[in-house]
Amino acid sequence: MTERKYDRRTVFAHSAAAGAAIAGSLFGISTEIVDARQSTPLPIPSGRMRRVVTGHNAQGKSYIVSDEMADVANLWTTQPDLPLGAAPSGEPRQLSHATGETRFFVATIQPSKDPRPTRENRIGFHRTPGIAYCYMLSGEIVFLVDTQEVKVRAGDLVVERNTLHSWRNEGTIPVAMLITVVNAGA
């Protein structure tokens, strides 16, 4: 099998197409987006998709609240008084309101070098200042939180709710994600 090389322009083109595809599928506008350079259809989520959601346990440690299939027309909901969405039972309230600041970008995670991020060495652990919707565009990557880790793949969504986390790319090619961050205040 030939290994594909992706430069920034290719990743951006795929990312923009995937973002348009997600928006289109949510509003029933489109069912297929074609990459103009390659004339190959990009995958469009329809029906249900895997959604991984983070939260804080009673000790304040980040963990995976849920890892399940969700309806693409209702992947996650927030409200002004719940800027991170519905909290799991017993989660301490950490944020009170959305600030109105957003960031929409493509993140490319290169293959991890030794030493690789682990829950023990905590390389790359950081906290998103609100909620982040991380849609996996390509590849497979390990998503780490304080208490566990889980592999996510192209087509999966991670709803990262102000928790400490990191990423570990165990493969040999970069992994691309389309991310929207909605900032929230204390």
LODREN-524094 format. One line per 5 residues: number of its first residue (from 1); their letters; for each residue z, y, x of C-alpha. Coordinates in steps of 0.25 Angstrom, whole numbers. Layout:
NUM	A	Z:Y:X  ...
END
This chain:
1	MTERK	0:0:0  -4:14:5  8:24:7  5:37:-1  8:50:7
6	YDRRT	12:62:-2  11:76:3  18:88:-4  6:91:-12  4:77:-18
11	VFAHS	19:76:-21  18:90:-28  6:86:-36  12:73:-41  25:80:-44
16	AAAGA	19:91:-52  10:81:-59  23:72:-62  30:85:-67  19:88:-76
21	AIAGS	18:74:-81  33:73:-84  33:86:-92  20:82:-99  25:69:-103
26	LFGIS	38:75:-108  30:84:-117  19:74:-120  8:82:-114  3:72:-104
31	TEIVD	4:57:-100  -3:57:-87  -5:66:-75  -15:63:-65  -15:67:-50
36	ARQST	-28:75:-48  -29:71:-34  -27:56:-36  -31:54:-50  -19:45:-52
41	PLPIP	-10:46:-64  5:50:-60  16:43:-68  20:50:-81  34:47:-86
46	SGRMR	33:42:-101  43:36:-110  55:33:-101  58:35:-87  70:32:-78
51	RVVTG	81:43:-77  92:43:-67  103:53:-70  115:57:-61  129:62:-64
56	HNAQG	143:63:-59  154:53:-61  168:56:-64  171:57:-49  159:68:-48
61	KSYIV	150:58:-40  135:58:-43  130:45:-50  118:40:-58  122:42:-73
66	SDEMA	110:35:-78  98:28:-74  89:25:-86  76:26:-93  75:39:-101
71	DVANL	65:45:-111  55:54:-103  56:64:-115  71:65:-113  74:63:-98
76	WTTQP	86:73:-97  92:84:-105  101:95:-101  108:107:-109  113:120:-105
81	DLPLG	128:115:-106  124:102:-99  114:106:-88  114:92:-82  112:85:-95
86	AAPSG	122:76:-102  133:71:-92  138:57:-91  152:54:-96  163:59:-87
91	EPRQL	154:68:-78  161:81:-73  153:93:-78  148:100:-65  137:110:-71
96	SHATG	138:119:-82  124:126:-84  110:126:-80  107:138:-71  92:139:-75
101	ETRFF	87:136:-61  77:125:-60  70:118:-48  57:109:-50  52:103:-37
106	VATIQ	47:90:-31  56:83:-21  50:74:-11  60:64:-4  56:59:9
111	PSKDP	59:44:13  74:45:18  77:44:33  89:37:39  100:39:36
116	RPTRE	95:38:21  103:45:10  114:36:4  126:39:-4  135:37:8
121	NRIGF	128:47:18  124:56:6  112:62:14  104:72:5  115:72:-6
126	HRTPG	114:85:-14  117:90:-28  107:96:-38  112:109:-44  110:105:-58
131	IAYCY	101:94:-63  88:88:-57  77:80:-63  71:72:-52  58:65:-56
136	MLSGE	53:54:-46  39:56:-43  36:46:-33  43:35:-25  57:29:-26
141	IVFLV	70:36:-21  85:33:-21  93:43:-28  107:44:-23  120:50:-30
146	DTQEV	135:49:-26  137:35:-32  124:28:-32  109:28:-29  97:24:-37
151	KVRAG	82:22:-34  72:31:-42  57:30:-43  45:38:-47  46:41:-61
156	DLVVE	61:41:-62  70:54:-65  83:57:-59  92:67:-67  101:72:-56
161	RNTLH	113:80:-62  119:88:-51  123:76:-43  124:73:-29  112:65:-25
166	SWRNE	102:61:-14  89:54:-13  85:43:-3  70:39:-1  70:25:4
171	GTIPV	55:24:4  44:28:13  37:39:5  43:52:-1  48:52:-15
176	AMLIT	44:64:-24  53:69:-36  50:80:-46  63:87:-48  68:98:-57
181	VVNAG	82:104:-55  90:112:-65  101:120:-59  115:121:-65  127:128:-62
186	A	142:124:-61
END
